[in-house]
Amino acid sequence: MKQYIVKIGKSYLTSYQVVPGRKTEVIADIREAGINPYVFQYLDEARIVADALGGKIVEVHEEGGNN
């Protein structure tokens, strides 16, 4: 299953909350690299948040190997 994170500039979304209303509003916590980013399971959800924050979606590639 693919997973996604939202990047805003050089920082990553670590948590968010959608505020219901006439226009989608997102309250977000954004931190620089080195902090665990919030991982989305669904591209549509990631797209809504990224659009609201002016960020971009990055697909997560799990590290690990076939030893």
All heavy atoms as a GROMACS GRO file, in nm:
protein
  525
    1MET      N    1   0.084  -0.118   0.000
    1MET     CA    2   0.000   0.000   0.000
    1MET      C    3   0.088   0.124   0.000
    1MET      O    4   0.183   0.134   0.076
    1MET     CB    5  -0.091   0.000   0.123
    1MET     CG    6  -0.170   0.127   0.138
    1MET     SD    7  -0.274   0.128   0.284
    1MET     CE    8  -0.429   0.096   0.206
    2LYS      N    9   0.056   0.217  -0.086
    2LYS     CA   10   0.133   0.342  -0.094
    2LYS      C   11   0.098   0.431   0.024
    2LYS      O   12  -0.014   0.428   0.074
    2LYS     CB   13   0.104   0.414  -0.224
    2LYS     CG   14   0.154   0.340  -0.345
    2LYS     CD   15   0.129   0.420  -0.470
    2LYS     CE   16   0.180   0.344  -0.591
    2LYS     NZ   17   0.160   0.418  -0.713
    3GLN      N   18   0.196   0.510   0.066
    3GLN     CA   19   0.175   0.608   0.173
    3GLN      C   20   0.232   0.741   0.126
    3GLN      O   21   0.323   0.745   0.042
    3GLN     CB   22   0.244   0.563   0.300
    3GLN     CG   23   0.186   0.435   0.358
    3GLN     CD   24   0.258   0.392   0.484
    3GLN    OE1   25   0.378   0.405   0.495
    3GLN    NE2   26   0.182   0.342   0.579
    4TYR      N   27   0.181   0.850   0.184
    4TYR     CA   28   0.217   0.983   0.137
    4TYR      C   29   0.242   1.075   0.255
    4TYR      O   30   0.181   1.061   0.361
    4TYR     CB   31   0.103   1.041   0.053
    4TYR     CG   32   0.057   0.948  -0.056
    4TYR    CD1   33  -0.048   0.858  -0.033
    4TYR    CD2   34   0.120   0.944  -0.179
    4TYR    CE1   35  -0.089   0.770  -0.131
    4TYR    CE2   36   0.079   0.855  -0.278
    4TYR     CZ   37  -0.024   0.769  -0.253
    4TYR     OH   38  -0.064   0.680  -0.350
    5ILE      N   39   0.332   1.172   0.234
    5ILE     CA   40   0.353   1.279   0.331
    5ILE      C   41   0.338   1.411   0.257
    5ILE      O   42   0.345   1.415   0.134
    5ILE     CB   43   0.492   1.269   0.399
    5ILE    CG1   44   0.605   1.274   0.297
    5ILE    CG2   45   0.501   1.144   0.486
    5ILE    CD1   46   0.744   1.278   0.360
    6VAL      N   47   0.317   1.519   0.332
    6VAL     CA   48   0.302   1.651   0.272
    6VAL      C   49   0.423   1.734   0.310
    6VAL      O   50   0.457   1.746   0.428
    6VAL     CB   51   0.172   1.720   0.318
    6VAL    CG1   52   0.165   1.862   0.268
    6VAL    CG2   53   0.051   1.641   0.269
    7LYS      N   54   0.488   1.790   0.209
    7LYS     CA   55   0.606   1.874   0.229
    7LYS      C   56   0.569   2.018   0.197
    7LYS      O   57   0.508   2.045   0.095
    7LYS     CB   58   0.719   1.824   0.138
    7LYS     CG   59   0.849   1.894   0.162
    7LYS     CD   60   0.960   1.828   0.083
    7LYS     CE   61   1.092   1.897   0.114
    7LYS     NZ   62   1.203   1.840   0.037
    8ILE      N   63   0.608   2.109   0.286
    8ILE     CA   64   0.585   2.251   0.265
    8ILE      C   65   0.721   2.318   0.273
    8ILE      O   66   0.779   2.327   0.381
    8ILE     CB   67   0.488   2.310   0.370
    8ILE    CG1   68   0.352   2.242   0.358
    8ILE    CG2   69   0.471   2.459   0.351
    8ILE    CD1   70   0.312   2.163   0.475
    9GLY      N   71   0.772   2.359   0.160
    9GLY     CA   72   0.909   2.414   0.155
    9GLY      C   73   1.007   2.304   0.194
    9GLY      O   74   1.006   2.196   0.137
   10LYS      N   75   1.088   2.331   0.296
   10LYS     CA   76   1.184   2.231   0.345
   10LYS      C   77   1.131   2.158   0.467
   10LYS      O   78   1.202   2.081   0.530
   10LYS     CB   79   1.316   2.299   0.380
   10LYS     CG   80   1.387   2.356   0.259
   10LYS     CD   81   1.518   2.418   0.297
   10LYS     CE   82   1.587   2.473   0.174
   10LYS     NZ   83   1.717   2.533   0.205
   11SER      N   84   1.007   2.183   0.503
   11SER     CA   85   0.948   2.126   0.624
   11SER      C   86   0.841   2.023   0.588
   11SER      O   87   0.797   2.014   0.474
   11SER     CB   88   0.887   2.237   0.709
   11SER     OG   89   0.986   2.330   0.745
   12TYR      N   90   0.800   1.948   0.690
   12TYR     CA   91   0.700   1.843   0.672
   12TYR      C   92   0.583   1.861   0.767
   12TYR      O   93   0.601   1.905   0.881
   12TYR     CB   94   0.764   1.706   0.699
   12TYR     CG   95   0.873   1.672   0.602
   12TYR    CD1   96   1.005   1.707   0.629
   12TYR    CD2   97   0.845   1.609   0.483
   12TYR    CE1   98   1.106   1.678   0.539
   12TYR    CE2   99   0.945   1.580   0.392
   12TYR     CZ  100   1.075   1.614   0.420
   12TYR     OH  101   1.174   1.587   0.332
   13LEU      N  102   0.465   1.823   0.721
   13LEU     CA  103   0.346   1.825   0.805
   13LEU      C  104   0.358   1.714   0.909
   13LEU      O  105   0.385   1.600   0.875
   13LEU     CB  106   0.222   1.800   0.718
   13LEU     CG  107   0.089   1.788   0.791
   13LEU    CD1  108   0.045   1.925   0.840
   13LEU    CD2  109  -0.016   1.728   0.700
   14THR      N  110   0.342   1.748   1.038
   14THR     CA  111   0.350   1.647   1.143
   14THR      C  112   0.213   1.616   1.203
   14THR      O  113   0.194   1.508   1.258
   14THR     CB  114   0.447   1.690   1.255
   14THR    OG1  115   0.404   1.815   1.309
   14THR    CG2  116   0.588   1.702   1.203
   15SER      N  117   0.120   1.709   1.194
   15SER     CA  118  -0.017   1.683   1.238
   15SER      C  119  -0.108   1.789   1.176
   15SER      O  120  -0.062   1.894   1.134
   15SER     CB  121  -0.029   1.686   1.392
   15SER     OG  122  -0.004   1.815   1.441
   16TYR      N  123  -0.237   1.757   1.171
   16TYR     CA  124  -0.332   1.853   1.116
   16TYR      C  125  -0.471   1.827   1.168
   16TYR      O  126  -0.500   1.721   1.222
   16TYR     CB  127  -0.330   1.849   0.963
   16TYR     CG  128  -0.410   1.734   0.905
   16TYR    CD1  129  -0.538   1.754   0.859
   16TYR    CD2  130  -0.357   1.606   0.900
   16TYR    CE1  131  -0.612   1.648   0.808
   16TYR    CE2  132  -0.429   1.500   0.848
   16TYR     CZ  133  -0.557   1.523   0.803
   16TYR     OH  134  -0.629   1.418   0.754
   17GLN      N  135  -0.556   1.928   1.150
   17GLN     CA  136  -0.697   1.917   1.185
   17GLN      C  137  -0.775   1.996   1.082
   17GLN      O  138  -0.739   2.109   1.050
   17GLN     CB  139  -0.721   1.975   1.324
   17GLN     CG  140  -0.865   1.975   1.366
   17GLN     CD  141  -0.884   2.039   1.504
   17GLN    OE1  142  -0.791   2.090   1.564
   17GLN    NE2  143  -1.005   2.036   1.551
   18VAL      N  144  -0.880   1.937   1.027
   18VAL     CA  145  -0.966   2.006   0.932
   18VAL      C  146  -1.079   2.073   1.009
   18VAL      O  147  -1.144   2.010   1.092
   18VAL     CB  148  -1.023   1.908   0.827
   18VAL    CG1  149  -1.122   1.978   0.734
   18VAL    CG2  150  -0.910   1.844   0.747
   19VAL      N  151  -1.099   2.202   0.981
   19VAL     CA  152  -1.204   2.278   1.046
   19VAL      C  153  -1.324   2.283   0.951
   19VAL      O  154  -1.313   2.335   0.840
   19VAL     CB  155  -1.157   2.421   1.079
   19VAL    CG1  156  -1.267   2.500   1.145
   19VAL    CG2  157  -1.032   2.416   1.168
   20PRO      N  158  -1.437   2.225   0.991
   20PRO     CA  159  -1.554   2.224   0.902
   20PRO      C  160  -1.610   2.365   0.882
   20PRO      O  161  -1.601   2.450   0.970
   20PRO     CB  162  -1.654   2.134   0.973
   20PRO     CG  163  -1.606   2.117   1.112
   20PRO     CD  164  -1.462   2.159   1.117
   21GLY      N  165  -1.664   2.387   0.766
   21GLY     CA  166  -1.723   2.517   0.734
   21GLY      C  167  -1.747   2.526   0.586
   21GLY      O  168  -1.736   2.429   0.513
   22ARG      N  169  -1.781   2.648   0.542
   22ARG     CA  170  -1.809   2.667   0.399
   22ARG      C  171  -1.684   2.644   0.314
   22ARG      O  172  -1.691   2.594   0.204
   22ARG     CB  173  -1.862   2.808   0.374
   22ARG     CG  174  -2.004   2.826   0.427
   22ARG     CD  175  -2.055   2.962   0.395
   22ARG     NE  176  -1.980   3.060   0.475
   22ARG     CZ  177  -1.972   3.188   0.450
   22ARG    NH1  178  -2.033   3.238   0.346
   22ARG    NH2  179  -1.904   3.268   0.527
   23LYS      N  180  -1.569   2.683   0.368
   23LYS     CA  181  -1.443   2.663   0.297
   23LYS      C  182  -1.356   2.573   0.382
   23LYS      O  183  -1.350   2.588   0.504
   23LYS     CB  184  -1.374   2.798   0.276
   23LYS     CG  185  -1.245   2.790   0.200
   23LYS     CD  186  -1.184   2.926   0.183
   23LYS     CE  187  -1.049   2.911   0.114
   23LYS     NZ  188  -0.975   3.036   0.112
   24THR      N  189  -1.290   2.477   0.319
   24THR     CA  190  -1.204   2.387   0.394
   24THR      C  191  -1.089   2.465   0.454
   24THR      O  192  -1.016   2.536   0.385
   24THR     CB  193  -1.148   2.276   0.303
   24THR    OG1  194  -1.256   2.204   0.247
   24THR    CG2  195  -1.058   2.181   0.380
   25GLU      N  196  -1.074   2.454   0.584
   25GLU     CA  197  -0.966   2.521   0.655
   25GLU      C  198  -0.888   2.416   0.731
   25GLU      O  199  -0.945   2.325   0.790
   25GLU     CB  200  -1.026   2.622   0.753
   25GLU     CG  201  -0.931   2.725   0.801
   25GLU     CD  202  -1.001   2.831   0.886
   25GLU    OE1  203  -1.121   2.857   0.865
   25GLU    OE2  204  -0.935   2.885   0.975
   26VAL      N  205  -0.756   2.426   0.726
   26VAL     CA  206  -0.671   2.326   0.790
   26VAL      C  207  -0.580   2.394   0.890
   26VAL      O  208  -0.515   2.493   0.859
   26VAL     CB  209  -0.585   2.252   0.684
   26VAL    CG1  210  -0.490   2.154   0.751
   26VAL    CG2  211  -0.673   2.180   0.584
   27ILE      N  212  -0.579   2.343   1.012
   27ILE     CA  213  -0.485   2.387   1.114
   27ILE      C  214  -0.373   2.283   1.114
   27ILE      O  215  -0.399   2.164   1.127
   27ILE     CB  216  -0.550   2.394   1.252
   27ILE    CG1  217  -0.664   2.496   1.251
   27ILE    CG2  218  -0.447   2.429   1.360
   27ILE    CD1  219  -0.749   2.495   1.376
   28ALA      N  220  -0.248   2.328   1.098
   28ALA     CA  221  -0.140   2.233   1.080
   28ALA      C  222  -0.022   2.262   1.170
   28ALA      O  223   0.003   2.376   1.209
   28ALA     CB  224  -0.094   2.237   0.935
   29ASP      N  225   0.052   2.158   1.202
   29ASP     CA  226   0.179   2.166   1.273
   29ASP      C  227   0.284   2.123   1.172
   29ASP      O  228   0.276   2.013   1.117
   29ASP     CB  229   0.177   2.074   1.394
   29ASP     CG  230   0.299   2.094   1.483
   29ASP    OD1  231   0.367   2.197   1.470
   29ASP    OD2  232   0.325   2.005   1.566
   30ILE      N  233   0.379   2.210   1.146
   30ILE     CA  234   0.479   2.184   1.043
   30ILE      C  235   0.617   2.193   1.106
   30ILE      O  236   0.647   2.289   1.176
   30ILE     CB  237   0.465   2.286   0.928
   30ILE    CG1  238   0.325   2.273   0.868
   30ILE    CG2  239   0.573   2.267   0.823
   30ILE    CD1  240   0.286   2.386   0.778
   31ARG      N  241   0.701   2.093   1.081
   31ARG     CA  242   0.836   2.089   1.139
   31ARG      C  243   0.937   2.060   1.029
   31ARG      O  244   0.905   2.005   0.926
   31ARG     CB  245   0.845   1.980   1.245
   31ARG     CG  246   0.744   1.991   1.357
   31ARG     CD  247   0.782   2.103   1.453
   31ARG     NE  248   0.676   2.128   1.548
   31ARG     CZ  249   0.674   2.082   1.671
   31ARG    NH1  250   0.770   2.007   1.715
   31ARG    NH2  251   0.574   2.113   1.751
   32GLU      N  252   1.060   2.094   1.059
   32GLU     CA  253   1.168   2.068   0.963
   32GLU      C  254   1.207   1.921   0.962
   32GLU      O  255   1.165   1.844   1.047
   32GLU     CB  256   1.288   2.157   0.994
   32GLU     CG  257   1.257   2.303   0.967
   32GLU     CD  258   1.380   2.391   0.969
   32GLU    OE1  259   1.491   2.340   0.952
   32GLU    OE2  260   1.362   2.511   0.987
   33ALA      N  261   1.291   1.887   0.867
   33ALA     CA  262   1.339   1.749   0.853
   33ALA      C  263   1.395   1.697   0.984
   33ALA      O  264   1.445   1.773   1.066
   33ALA     CB  265   1.444   1.741   0.743
   34GLY      N  266   1.387   1.568   1.004
   34GLY     CA  267   1.436   1.506   1.127
   34GLY      C  268   1.323   1.475   1.223
   34GLY      O  269   1.340   1.402   1.318
   35ILE      N  270   1.206   1.532   1.199
   35ILE     CA  271   1.088   1.507   1.280
   35ILE      C  272   1.001   1.407   1.204
   35ILE      O  273   0.993   1.410   1.082
   35ILE     CB  274   1.008   1.637   1.302
   35ILE    CG1  275   1.095   1.744   1.367
   35ILE    CG2  276   0.883   1.612   1.383
   35ILE    CD1  277   1.144   1.713   1.506
   36ASN      N  278   0.933   1.318   1.274
   36ASN     CA  279   0.847   1.220   1.207
   36ASN      C  280   0.727   1.289   1.142
   36ASN      O  281   0.644   1.344   1.213
   36ASN     CB  282   0.799   1.115   1.305
   36ASN     CG  283   0.911   1.027   1.354
   36ASN    OD1  284   1.010   1.007   1.285
   36ASN    ND2  285   0.897   0.973   1.473
   37PRO      N  286   0.716   1.284   1.011
   37PRO     CA  287   0.603   1.346   0.944
   37PRO      C  288   0.476   1.263   0.958
   37PRO      O  289   0.482   1.143   0.984
   37PRO     CB  290   0.647   1.353   0.798
   37PRO     CG  291   0.745   1.242   0.782
   37PRO     CD  292   0.812   1.226   0.916
   38TYR      N  293   0.362   1.328   0.939
   38TYR     CA  294   0.233   1.260   0.938
   38TYR      C  295   0.224   1.182   0.808
   38TYR      O  296   0.250   1.235   0.700
   38TYR     CB  297   0.119   1.363   0.946
   38TYR     CG  298  -0.016   1.298   0.954
   38TYR    CD1  299  -0.070   1.262   1.077
   38TYR    CD2  300  -0.088   1.270   0.839
   38TYR    CE1  301  -0.194   1.201   1.084
   38TYR    CE2  302  -0.212   1.208   0.846
   38TYR     CZ  303  -0.264   1.174   0.969
   38TYR     OH  304  -0.386   1.114   0.976
   39VAL      N  305   0.187   1.056   0.816
   39VAL     CA  306   0.178   0.970   0.698
   39VAL      C  307   0.032   0.946   0.663
   39VAL      O  308  -0.047   0.901   0.744
   39VAL     CB  309   0.249   0.834   0.723
   39VAL    CG1  310   0.236   0.744   0.602
   39VAL    CG2  311   0.396   0.856   0.758
   40PHE      N  312  -0.003   0.980   0.538
   40PHE     CA  313  -0.138   0.960   0.487
   40PHE      C  314  -0.147   0.825   0.419
   40PHE      O  315  -0.056   0.786   0.345
   40PHE     CB  316  -0.173   1.068   0.384
   40PHE     CG  317  -0.189   1.205   0.442
   40PHE    CD1  318  -0.079   1.290   0.454
   40PHE    CD2  319  -0.312   1.250   0.484
   40PHE    CE1  320  -0.092   1.416   0.506
   40PHE    CE2  321  -0.327   1.378   0.537
   40PHE     CZ  322  -0.217   1.461   0.548
   41GLN      N  323  -0.257   0.754   0.439
   41GLN     CA  324  -0.281   0.627   0.372
   41GLN      C  325  -0.351   0.647   0.238
   41GLN      O  326  -0.344   0.561   0.152
   41GLN     CB  327  -0.367   0.536   0.462
   41GLN     CG  328  -0.308   0.508   0.598
   41GLN     CD  329  -0.175   0.435   0.590
   41GLN    OE1  330  -0.157   0.345   0.510
   41GLN    NE2  331  -0.081   0.475   0.674
   42TYR      N  332  -0.418   0.761   0.222
   42TYR     CA  333  -0.498   0.786   0.103
   42TYR      C  334  -0.454   0.913   0.033
   42TYR      O  335  -0.442   1.019   0.094
   42TYR     CB  336  -0.647   0.797   0.140
   42TYR     CG  337  -0.697   0.673   0.209
   42TYR    CD1  338  -0.714   0.670   0.346
   42TYR    CD2  339  -0.723   0.557   0.136
   42TYR    CE1  340  -0.758   0.554   0.410
   42TYR    CE2  341  -0.767   0.441   0.199
   42TYR     CZ  342  -0.785   0.440   0.335
   42TYR     OH  343  -0.827   0.326   0.398
   43LEU      N  344  -0.430   0.901  -0.097
   43LEU     CA  345  -0.384   1.014  -0.178
   43LEU      C  346  -0.485   1.128  -0.177
   43LEU      O  347  -0.446   1.245  -0.170
   43LEU     CB  348  -0.357   0.967  -0.321
   43LEU     CG  349  -0.306   1.073  -0.418
   43LEU    CD1  350  -0.177   1.137  -0.368
   43LEU    CD2  351  -0.287   1.013  -0.556
   44ASP      N  352  -0.614   1.099  -0.183
   44ASP     CA  353  -0.716   1.205  -0.185
   44ASP      C  354  -0.708   1.290  -0.060
   44ASP      O  355  -0.719   1.413  -0.067
   44ASP     CB  356  -0.856   1.145  -0.199
   44ASP     CG  357  -0.882   1.088  -0.337
   44ASP    OD1  358  -0.806   1.121  -0.431
   44ASP    OD2  359  -0.976   1.008  -0.351
   45GLU      N  360  -0.691   1.228   0.055
   45GLU     CA  361  -0.681   1.301   0.181
   45GLU      C  362  -0.554   1.388   0.182
   45GLU      O  363  -0.558   1.504   0.220
   45GLU     CB  364  -0.679   1.203   0.298
   45GLU     CG  365  -0.676   1.268   0.434
   45GLU     CD  366  -0.667   1.167   0.547
   45GLU    OE1  367  -0.650   1.046   0.522
   45GLU    OE2  368  -0.674   1.211   0.662
   46ALA      N  369  -0.444   1.331   0.138
   46ALA     CA  370  -0.318   1.406   0.131
   46ALA      C  371  -0.331   1.525   0.037
   46ALA      O  372  -0.282   1.634   0.065
   46ALA     CB  373  -0.204   1.315   0.086
   47ARG      N  374  -0.401   1.506  -0.075
   47ARG     CA  375  -0.418   1.613  -0.174
   47ARG      C  376  -0.498   1.730  -0.116
   47ARG      O  377  -0.464   1.846  -0.138
   47ARG     CB  378  -0.487   1.558  -0.299
   47ARG     CG  379  -0.493   1.656  -0.412
   47ARG     CD  380  -0.550   1.596  -0.540
   47ARG     NE  381  -0.457   1.498  -0.594
   47ARG     CZ  382  -0.488   1.372  -0.620
   47ARG    NH1  383  -0.609   1.326  -0.596
   47ARG    NH2  384  -0.399   1.289  -0.670
   48ILE      N  385  -0.604   1.702  -0.041
   48ILE     CA  386  -0.686   1.807   0.019
   48ILE      C  387  -0.601   1.892   0.114
   48ILE      O  388  -0.604   2.014   0.111
   48ILE     CB  389  -0.806   1.747   0.094
   48ILE    CG1  390  -0.905   1.689  -0.008
   48ILE    CG2  391  -0.873   1.852   0.183
   48ILE    CD1  392  -1.013   1.602   0.055
   49VAL      N  393  -0.524   1.826   0.199
   49VAL     CA  394  -0.441   1.896   0.297
   49VAL      C  395  -0.329   1.973   0.227
   49VAL      O  396  -0.302   2.089   0.259
   49VAL     CB  397  -0.386   1.798   0.403
   49VAL    CG1  398  -0.290   1.869   0.497
   49VAL    CG2  399  -0.501   1.736   0.481
   50ALA      N  400  -0.263   1.911   0.131
   50ALA     CA  401  -0.154   1.978   0.059
   50ALA      C  402  -0.205   2.102  -0.014
   50ALA      O  403  -0.140   2.207  -0.011
   50ALA     CB  404  -0.088   1.881  -0.039
   51ASP      N  405  -0.320   2.091  -0.078
   51ASP     CA  406  -0.378   2.206  -0.149
   51ASP      C  407  -0.410   2.319  -0.053
   51ASP      O  408  -0.384   2.436  -0.082
   51ASP     CB  409  -0.503   2.165  -0.227
   51ASP     CG  410  -0.472   2.080  -0.349
   51ASP    OD1  411  -0.353   2.070  -0.388
   51ASP    OD2  412  -0.567   2.022  -0.405
   52ALA      N  413  -0.466   2.286   0.062
   52ALA     CA  414  -0.504   2.388   0.160
   52ALA      C  415  -0.382   2.459   0.217
   52ALA      O  416  -0.388   2.577   0.251
   52ALA     CB  417  -0.585   2.325   0.274
   53LEU      N  418  -0.269   2.389   0.225
   53LEU     CA  419  -0.147   2.446   0.285
   53LEU      C  420  -0.046   2.495   0.182
   53LEU      O  421   0.057   2.550   0.219
   53LEU     CB  422  -0.080   2.341   0.374
   53LEU     CG  423  -0.162   2.292   0.493
   53LEU    CD1  424  -0.089   2.178   0.562
   53LEU    CD2  425  -0.189   2.406   0.590
   54GLY      N  426  -0.074   2.473   0.055
   54GLY     CA  427   0.021   2.513  -0.048
   54GLY      C  428   0.144   2.424  -0.051
   54GLY      O  429   0.253   2.468  -0.087
   55GLY      N  430   0.127   2.300  -0.011
   55GLY     CA  431   0.240   2.206  -0.007
   55GLY      C  432   0.235   2.109  -0.123
   55GLY      O  433   0.151   2.120  -0.212
   56LYS      N  434   0.328   2.014  -0.121
   56LYS     CA  435   0.328   1.912  -0.224
   56LYS      C  436   0.329   1.774  -0.160
   56LYS      O  437   0.374   1.757  -0.046
   56LYS     CB  438   0.446   1.928  -0.320
   56LYS     CG  439   0.580   1.900  -0.260
   56LYS     CD  440   0.689   1.913  -0.368
   56LYS     CE  441   0.823   1.867  -0.314
   56LYS     NZ  442   0.925   1.863  -0.414
   57ILE      N  443   0.279   1.678  -0.234
   57ILE     CA  444   0.269   1.540  -0.184
   57ILE      C  445   0.394   1.464  -0.225
   57ILE      O  446   0.437   1.472  -0.340
   57ILE     CB  447   0.144   1.473  -0.243
   57ILE    CG1  448   0.019   1.549  -0.197
   57ILE    CG2  449   0.138   1.327  -0.201
   57ILE    CD1  450  -0.105   1.508  -0.270
   58VAL      N  451   0.448   1.389  -0.130
   58VAL     CA  452   0.564   1.305  -0.157
   58VAL      C  453   0.528   1.162  -0.120
   58VAL      O  454   0.476   1.138  -0.011
   58VAL     CB  455   0.685   1.350  -0.073
   58VAL    CG1  456   0.805   1.261  -0.098
   58VAL    CG2  457   0.719   1.496  -0.102
   59GLU      N  458   0.550   1.070  -0.213
   59GLU     CA  459   0.522   0.930  -0.185
   59GLU      C  460   0.633   0.873  -0.095
   59GLU      O  461   0.750   0.898  -0.118
   59GLU     CB  462   0.514   0.850  -0.314
   59GLU     CG  463   0.467   0.708  -0.294
   59GLU     CD  464   0.448   0.632  -0.423
   59GLU    OE1  465   0.408   0.695  -0.524
   59GLU    OE2  466   0.475   0.511  -0.424
   60VAL      N  467   0.594   0.799   0.007
   60VAL     CA  468   0.688   0.740   0.101
   60VAL      C  469   0.737   0.607   0.046
   60VAL      O  470   0.658   0.524   0.003
   60VAL     CB  471   0.622   0.717   0.239
   60VAL    CG1  472   0.716   0.647   0.333
   60VAL    CG2  473   0.575   0.849   0.298
   61HIS      N  474   0.867   0.590   0.050
   61HIS     CA  475   0.927   0.463   0.011
   61HIS      C  476   0.989   0.404   0.135
   61HIS      O  477   1.076   0.464   0.196
   61HIS     CB  478   1.035   0.483  -0.096
   61HIS     CG  479   0.980   0.539  -0.222
   61HIS    ND1  480   0.913   0.462  -0.315
   61HIS    CD2  481   0.977   0.665  -0.271
   61HIS    CE1  482   0.875   0.539  -0.415
   61HIS    NE2  483   0.912   0.662  -0.391
   62GLU      N  484   0.940   0.288   0.175
   62GLU     CA  485   0.991   0.224   0.296
   62GLU      C  486   1.134   0.182   0.276
   62GLU      O  487   1.169   0.127   0.172
   62GLU     CB  488   0.905   0.104   0.334
   62GLU     CG  489   0.770   0.142   0.387
   62GLU     CD  490   0.698   0.022   0.445
   62GLU    OE1  491   0.765  -0.063   0.504
   62GLU    OE2  492   0.576   0.017   0.430
   63GLU      N  493   1.215   0.211   0.377
   63GLU     CA  494   1.354   0.167   0.373
   63GLU      C  495   1.361   0.029   0.435
   63GLU      O  496   1.280  -0.009   0.516
   63GLU     CB  497   1.444   0.264   0.448
   63GLU     CG  498   1.455   0.398   0.380
   63GLU     CD  499   1.554   0.488   0.449
   63GLU    OE1  500   1.630   0.441   0.535
   63GLU    OE2  501   1.554   0.608   0.415
   64GLY      N  502   1.457  -0.042   0.397
   64GLY     CA  503   1.470  -0.178   0.445
   64GLY      C  504   1.517  -0.260   0.327
   64GLY      O  505   1.511  -0.214   0.214
   65GLY      N  506   1.561  -0.373   0.356
   65GLY     CA  507   1.618  -0.441   0.243
   65GLY      C  508   1.593  -0.588   0.242
   65GLY      O  509   1.537  -0.647   0.332
   66ASN      N  510   1.636  -0.643   0.136
   66ASN     CA  511   1.635  -0.787   0.121
   66ASN      C  512   1.775  -0.833   0.153
   66ASN      O  513   1.863  -0.828   0.069
   66ASN     CB  514   1.597  -0.826  -0.022
   66ASN     CG  515   1.459  -0.775  -0.059
   66ASN    OD1  516   1.372  -0.770   0.028
   66ASN    ND2  517   1.439  -0.737  -0.184
   67ASN      N  518   1.798  -0.868   0.276
   67ASN     CA  519   1.934  -0.908   0.316
   67ASN      C  520   1.958  -1.053   0.286
   67ASN      O  521   1.887  -1.138   0.305
   67ASN     CB  522   1.955  -0.883   0.465
   67ASN     CG  523   1.955  -0.734   0.494
   67ASN    OD1  524   1.976  -0.652   0.404
   67ASN    ND2  525   1.932  -0.700   0.618
   0.00000   0.00000   0.00000
